[in-house]
């Protein structure tokens, strides 16, 4: 999987850090992992960090398609969804995703830095611990079999 997941259990915030490459298939795989995590852990806020992404194969059409999926982080009062996208092209695609989600009544935020995301969530001293993406992915695979 082309991402890492870390969770701050005190503040109930999931941090999803994407790797160097992002495609629609990768985002869909990550979505499945997050859905499973939230099912097991309960509602939380989410930060989706695109800072490390060097190459994107996302198009406007793939953003429309992804925006039609059920939210990986459910719309629960007090929980926020924040996309961190410092690169201009990814920032633009993230804003497009935000607008499509907002039209569905799903609150999204797009910022340029992780520090902005922390401030938006009111995190002064986040304490993120690792989450085993592989174990979650194996559970997903077992459920599909």
Secondary structure in CASP SS format (residue, H / E / C, confidence):
PFRMAT SS
TARGET T0000
AUTHOR 0000-0000-0000
METHOD secondary structure of the structure
MODEL  1
X C 1.00
X C 1.00
X E 1.00
X E 1.00
X E 1.00
X E 1.00
X E 1.00
X E 1.00
X C 1.00
X C 1.00
X C 1.00
X C 1.00
X E 1.00
X E 1.00
X E 1.00
X E 1.00
X E 1.00
X E 1.00
X C 1.00
X C 1.00
X E 1.00
X E 1.00
X C 1.00
X H 1.00
X H 1.00
X H 1.00
X H 1.00
X H 1.00
X H 1.00
X H 1.00
X H 1.00
X H 1.00
X H 1.00
X H 1.00
X H 1.00
X H 1.00
X H 1.00
X H 1.00
X H 1.00
X H 1.00
X H 1.00
X C 1.00
X C 1.00
X C 1.00
X E 1.00
X E 1.00
X E 1.00
X E 1.00
X E 1.00
X C 1.00
X C 1.00
X C 1.00
X C 1.00
X C 1.00
X E 1.00
X E 1.00
X C 1.00
X C 1.00
X C 1.00
X H 1.00
X H 1.00
X H 1.00
X H 1.00
X H 1.00
X H 1.00
X H 1.00
X H 1.00
X C 1.00
X C 1.00
X C 1.00
X C 1.00
X C 1.00
X C 1.00
X C 1.00
X C 1.00
X C 1.00
X C 1.00
X C 1.00
X C 1.00
X C 1.00
X E 1.00
X E 1.00
X E 1.00
X E 1.00
X C 1.00
X C 1.00
X C 1.00
X H 1.00
X H 1.00
X H 1.00
X H 1.00
X H 1.00
X H 1.00
X H 1.00
X H 1.00
X H 1.00
X H 1.00
X H 1.00
X H 1.00
X H 1.00
X H 1.00
X H 1.00
X H 1.00
X C 1.00
X C 1.00
X C 1.00
X C 1.00
X C 1.00
X E 1.00
X E 1.00
X E 1.00
X C 1.00
X C 1.00
X H 1.00
X H 1.00
X H 1.00
X H 1.00
X H 1.00
X H 1.00
X H 1.00
X H 1.00
X C 1.00
X C 1.00
X C 1.00
X C 1.00
X C 1.00
X C 1.00
X C 1.00
X E 1.00
X E 1.00
X E 1.00
X C 1.00
X H 1.00
X H 1.00
X H 1.00
X H 1.00
X H 1.00
X H 1.00
X H 1.00
X H 1.00
X H 1.00
X H 1.00
X H 1.00
X H 1.00
X C 1.00
END
